[in-house]
Amino acid sequence: MTSMIHKLEWTDVNLDKFIEILEVQDEFKEKGLDEEVSIQYTSKMITLLFDVENPESLPLHEWSLAVEYIKFLGTPVPETKHKKEFVLNGREYSFHDNPFKISAGQFFDWRQCIHQENGSIDYKECLSVFLIPKGHKYNDGYDFDLVKEDIGTICIVDALSLFSFFVSVLQTSLKVFKDYLLYQLKEVEKGSTLQHEEMDKLKMTMELIETMNPDRLHQTE
């Protein structure tokens, strides 16, 4: 029988698998580091990464190999330059990486998906805002569930490069926009001809930007 235990790297892990890894890590975060917990944690990771139903039934040498091969989980996900085109499950996608060309709908959907009630980040939901089926515009009637299913197959190295790129670029563009609004408000204070309604809109926009808090975002636990 061929062994299912083989060497792995982050490039072998897709986004769906990465999310499962985070869930297992969260599950064991508060359980301590005694031997029994370590064995349970390792068993779960072996099942997750090698599709072994009962890891503790493995021959000892294969268990030892598996333990060695999952050590990459303790290393950072490597950084790489983001790609603009993807083929996922046979379907073509384009990454919209220009923050000055996003729609208001994309902006608000992005804001919502990075502000989950439990403090977590829905990576697939976030990426679906800017990874668009080729030939489509954002939210023009295509199947979002299918898009998120496809996004789950992206290598985690590529997925986090897309995510971190847009977090960084959006943070910069928001700062520029915020500085511009501050200038506008100062002009109002100097006696600008802006109407009260326009001033209120500027203040509301400033408050919206403050809620974005892009610094809170993280790549891995």
C-alpha positions as CSV (number, residue, x, y, z in Angstrom):
1,M,0.0,0.0,0.0
2,T,1.4,3.4,-1.0
3,S,2.0,5.8,1.9
4,M,0.0,9.0,1.9
5,I,2.7,10.8,3.9
6,H,4.8,13.1,1.8
7,K,6.7,16.4,2.2
8,L,4.6,19.5,2.2
9,E,5.1,23.2,1.8
10,W,2.8,26.2,2.0
11,T,2.6,26.1,-1.8
12,D,0.8,22.8,-1.4
13,V,-2.0,24.3,0.7
14,N,-5.0,26.0,-0.8
15,L,-7.2,28.7,0.9
16,D,-9.9,26.2,2.0
17,K,-7.2,24.0,3.7
18,F,-5.6,27.1,5.3
19,I,-8.9,28.1,6.8
20,E,-9.3,24.6,8.3
21,I,-5.7,24.8,9.7
22,L,-6.6,28.1,11.4
23,E,-9.8,26.5,12.9
24,V,-7.7,23.6,14.3
25,Q,-5.2,26.1,15.7
26,D,-8.0,28.1,17.4
27,E,-9.5,24.9,18.8
28,F,-6.2,24.0,20.6
29,K,-5.1,27.5,21.4
30,E,-6.3,27.4,25.0
31,K,-5.6,23.7,25.7
32,G,-2.0,23.9,26.9
33,L,1.0,22.0,25.6
34,D,1.0,18.7,27.5
35,E,1.8,15.4,25.7
36,E,-1.8,14.3,25.3
37,V,-2.9,17.6,23.7
38,S,0.1,17.6,21.4
39,I,-0.7,14.1,20.2
40,Q,-4.4,15.2,19.6
41,Y,-3.3,18.3,17.7
42,T,-0.8,16.4,15.6
43,S,-3.3,13.7,14.8
44,K,-5.8,16.4,13.6
45,M,-3.2,18.1,11.4
46,I,-2.1,14.7,9.9
47,T,-5.8,13.9,9.1
48,L,-6.3,17.4,7.6
49,L,-3.1,17.5,5.5
50,F,-2.6,13.9,4.5
51,D,-6.2,12.6,4.5
52,V,-5.4,9.9,7.0
53,E,-8.5,8.8,8.8
54,N,-6.8,7.3,11.8
55,P,-3.3,8.7,12.2
56,E,-2.5,6.8,15.4
57,S,-2.8,3.6,13.4
58,L,0.2,4.6,11.2
59,P,3.4,2.7,11.5
60,L,5.7,4.7,13.9
61,H,8.2,5.6,11.1
62,E,5.3,7.2,9.0
63,W,4.0,9.0,12.1
64,S,7.5,10.4,12.6
65,L,7.7,11.4,9.0
66,A,4.3,13.2,9.2
67,V,5.4,15.1,12.3
68,E,8.5,16.2,10.4
69,Y,6.6,17.2,7.3
70,I,4.0,19.4,9.1
71,K,6.7,21.5,10.7
72,F,6.2,24.0,7.9
73,L,3.0,25.1,9.7
74,G,5.3,26.9,12.2
75,T,6.8,29.1,9.5
76,P,5.3,32.2,7.9
77,V,3.5,31.9,4.6
78,P,6.0,33.2,2.1
79,E,5.4,36.5,0.4
80,T,5.1,36.7,-3.4
81,K,4.1,39.3,-6.0
82,H,0.3,39.2,-6.6
83,K,-1.0,37.8,-9.9
84,K,-3.6,39.5,-12.0
85,E,-5.1,36.5,-13.8
86,F,-6.2,33.1,-12.5
87,V,-7.8,29.9,-13.8
88,L,-9.8,28.3,-11.1
89,N,-11.7,25.1,-11.7
90,G,-11.4,25.8,-15.4
91,R,-12.9,29.3,-15.1
92,E,-10.9,32.5,-15.7
93,Y,-10.7,35.4,-13.2
94,S,-9.2,38.8,-13.1
95,F,-7.9,40.6,-10.0
96,H,-9.0,44.2,-9.9
97,D,-6.0,45.8,-8.2
98,N,-6.7,49.5,-8.9
99,P,-8.3,51.0,-5.8
100,F,-9.2,54.1,-7.7
101,K,-11.5,52.2,-10.0
102,I,-13.5,50.2,-7.5
103,S,-17.2,50.8,-7.2
104,A,-18.9,52.1,-4.1
105,G,-20.5,48.6,-3.8
106,Q,-17.1,46.9,-3.7
107,F,-15.9,49.4,-1.1
108,F,-18.8,48.8,1.2
109,D,-18.8,45.0,0.7
110,W,-15.0,44.9,1.5
111,R,-15.6,47.0,4.6
112,Q,-18.3,44.6,5.8
113,C,-16.4,41.4,5.2
114,I,-13.3,42.6,7.2
115,H,-15.6,43.6,10.2
116,Q,-17.0,40.2,11.2
117,E,-18.8,40.2,14.6
118,N,-16.4,37.6,16.0
119,G,-13.3,39.5,14.9
120,S,-12.3,37.0,12.3
121,I,-11.8,37.6,8.6
122,D,-13.7,35.9,5.8
123,Y,-10.9,35.6,3.3
124,K,-13.0,34.1,0.5
125,E,-15.7,36.8,0.9
126,C,-13.0,39.5,0.9
127,L,-11.3,38.2,-2.2
128,S,-14.6,37.7,-4.0
129,V,-14.9,41.5,-3.9
130,F,-11.9,42.0,-6.2
131,L,-11.4,38.7,-7.9
132,I,-14.0,38.9,-10.7
133,P,-15.0,36.3,-13.3
134,K,-13.5,37.4,-16.6
135,G,-15.9,39.3,-18.9
136,H,-17.9,40.5,-15.9
137,K,-18.2,43.6,-13.8
138,Y,-18.6,43.3,-10.0
139,N,-21.9,41.9,-8.9
140,D,-23.4,41.9,-12.4
141,G,-25.4,38.7,-11.9
142,Y,-22.8,35.9,-11.8
143,D,-22.9,33.2,-9.1
144,F,-21.1,34.5,-5.9
145,D,-21.2,31.1,-4.3
146,L,-19.5,29.5,-7.3
147,V,-16.9,32.3,-7.2
148,K,-16.1,31.7,-3.5
149,E,-16.0,27.9,-4.1
150,D,-13.4,28.6,-6.9
151,I,-11.5,31.1,-4.7
152,G,-11.1,28.3,-2.0
153,T,-8.8,26.4,-4.5
154,I,-6.2,29.2,-4.7
155,C,-2.8,28.4,-3.3
156,I,-2.6,30.2,0.1
157,V,0.6,31.9,-1.0
158,D,-1.2,33.6,-3.9
159,A,-4.4,34.2,-1.8
160,L,-2.5,36.1,0.9
161,S,-0.5,38.0,-1.7
162,L,-3.8,39.3,-3.1
163,F,-5.3,40.0,0.3
164,S,-2.2,41.8,1.7
165,F,-1.7,43.8,-1.5
166,F,-5.2,45.3,-1.4
167,V,-5.0,45.9,2.4
168,S,-1.8,47.9,1.8
169,V,-3.0,49.8,-1.2
170,L,-6.4,50.5,0.3
171,Q,-4.8,51.8,3.4
172,T,-2.6,54.2,1.4
173,S,-5.5,55.4,-0.8
174,L,-7.7,55.9,2.2
175,K,-5.0,58.0,3.9
176,V,-4.7,60.2,0.7
177,F,-8.5,60.6,0.7
178,K,-8.6,61.4,4.4
179,D,-6.0,64.0,4.0
180,Y,-8.0,65.6,1.2
181,L,-11.1,65.6,3.3
182,L,-9.2,67.2,6.2
183,Y,-8.1,70.0,3.8
184,Q,-11.7,70.5,2.7
185,L,-12.9,70.8,6.3
186,K,-10.2,73.3,7.1
187,E,-11.3,75.4,4.1
188,V,-14.8,75.3,5.5
189,E,-13.5,76.7,8.8
190,K,-11.8,79.5,6.9
191,G,-15.1,80.6,5.4
192,S,-15.3,78.5,2.3
193,T,-18.6,78.7,0.3
194,L,-19.4,75.0,1.0
195,Q,-23.0,74.5,2.2
196,H,-23.8,72.9,5.5
197,E,-25.1,69.8,3.8
198,E,-21.8,69.4,2.0
199,M,-19.9,69.9,5.2
200,D,-22.0,67.2,6.9
201,K,-21.3,64.8,4.0
202,L,-17.5,65.4,4.4
203,K,-17.8,64.6,8.2
204,M,-19.8,61.5,7.5
205,T,-17.2,60.3,5.0
206,M,-14.4,60.9,7.5
207,E,-16.3,58.8,10.1
208,L,-16.7,56.0,7.5
209,I,-12.9,56.0,6.8
210,E,-12.2,55.8,10.5
211,T,-14.2,52.6,10.8
212,M,-12.1,50.9,8.2
213,N,-9.1,50.4,10.5
214,P,-7.0,48.5,8.0
215,D,-4.2,48.1,10.6
216,R,-6.3,45.5,12.4
217,L,-6.0,43.1,9.5
218,H,-3.6,40.2,9.8
219,Q,-2.3,37.5,7.5
220,T,-1.9,34.5,9.9
221,E,-2.4,33.8,13.5
